[in-house]
């Protein structure tokens, strides 16, 4: 994911390493976890989050009829830390 999507992924993962219990909707993630909301529009963020779920970094669950909650897949935390360049 080159460019802005890669930066968004990195910011989301950084947030989750610092706050591993964090769970939020795409809207909340865009507002609170990403430094600059202009990096991505809501539809693009949904695609990024779903790709991160497919990759196994995030888990999601349905929250009501139209929202999903996203959080870290704790079993992949070591891989995430390695991706971010942390000493694992």
Buried (B, 14 or more C-beta within 10 A) or exposed (E): EEEBBEBBBBBBBBBBBEEEEBBBBBEBBBEEBBEEEEBBEEEBBBEBBBBBBEEEBBBBEEEEEEEBBBBBBEEBBEBBBEBBEEEE
